[in-house]
Amino acid sequence: MADHLEPFRSLIEKPNKSYAEEAAILWLCIYQVLDKYLQRNKDWLAVRHEDLSRDPINQFRSLYGKLSLKFTPRIENKIRQYTESQKAVRGELVLKRDSVSLAGKWKADLSAEEIAIIKKITGALAAKYYPEAND
């Protein structure tokens, strides 16, 4: 707490938080620590899940290149199998999914009020990692 999250103590300890507040505070805590580690370790690579979901082939191809790994047709095929599946079954653990449609699903699942709460709590740090969210 003292090393990373002290600035958020009052948020964390606030009683009777809504689901949106809980989610936003959790996100803020995770990204605060991640941001510090990324600033201290300039050679680390960070890739947003949403970017991987929206454009998996190109994002993984780029990631493989940055890591000096060979991006083969077999690897591309596997990525397609796990990101273009249309057969998600509710209630089952499904590893193959339509990642493009899931990347922005949260916007449909949350109310405008919940989104406003999340933006208020996550603020500038969210804008750093998700500048398009301010559009």
N, C-alpha and C positions, 0 to 999 in steps of 0.2 A: 504494500500500500504506500509506504513512505517513498519508495523509489520511483513509482510510476503513477499512482492513481490518487494521491493526496488531493489534487485540485478538484476531484470529483466526489470527495467524501460525502458532502451534503446530498448530492444526487443519489449516491448509492444507499445512504442510510435513510432517505426519505421514506416514510411509511405510506402504505396504501397506494402504491404506484399502479398505474394502468398498464395493460399489456404493451401499449405503444411506448410508454416511458421505460419499462423494463427492457424492451428490445433496443431502444435507442441508447440507453445507458450501457448495456452490454456491448453494443457496437462501438460506442465511444471508448470504452475501456480497452477493448481489443485493438482498435486502430491507434489509440494513443501509444500503446506499447509497441505495436508494429512500426509506427512512424519513427519512434525513437531508435529502434533497432536498424531501420533502413537508413536513417541519417548517420548512424555510427558505422555502418557497414556498406560503404558505397559500391562494393562488388556484388552485393546481393541482388537478386532479381525478384521483382514482385509483379504478379500478373493478377488482374482482377478476374474473379470468377465470372462475372457478367460478360467480360470480353471473350473469355474462353467459350462461354456458352453461345454467344451470338455469332462467333466466327471461328469455330474450333479448328478447322483445317489450317487456316492462315496463322492463327495465334500459336498453335502447336508447332507449325513449321518454323515460325520466327523463334520460338523458345528453343527448339532443337538447335537452330543455327547459333543462337547466343551461347548455348552450352557445348557447341562443337560436336553435336550428335548427328548421326545420319538419319534423315527423315525419309524412310523408304515407302514404297507403295503399300506394303503390308501394314505398316504403322498407320498410314493414312486411311486404309480400309477399316482397321480396328476402330479408329477414332470415329469414322462415319457410323459404324455399327452401334457405338455407344452413345452417339449424340443425335442421331436422326431417327431413332425408334419412335413409332407411333403407337406402340402397344403398352403404354403404362396402365397398370391395373391398380385401382384404388385398394389400399390396405395391404399390398404386397411390397416387399423390398424389390424395387426395380432399379437395376443399374443401367439399363439401356433406356434412354429417354429422349424426348424432343427438346434438346437444350435451348434452342432459339425461343420457343414459346414460353419456357419456364423462366428465362432470364428476367423478364419484366413482370412476371405474374403477381408479385407483391403489390404492384400499383392497383391491380383490380381487387385484391383481397383487403386492402386498407381503405378506410374512409378518408375524406379530405382533412378532417380534423386530426386523425391519427398521423397522417403524413405531415401535417403542420407541426404537431408535437415532436415528431422524430427530427424534422429539420431544425426546430428550435434548439433541441438538446445537442444534436451532433454538429451544428453550426459550421464554423470555418474548417474544421478538420474534414468534415464530409465534403465540403466544397473543394478541398485539395485533391481528394481521391475521386470525387464524382462531380466535376465542374458542370457537366451537362444536366445535373439534377436541378440546377437553378434556372433552367430554361422554362 
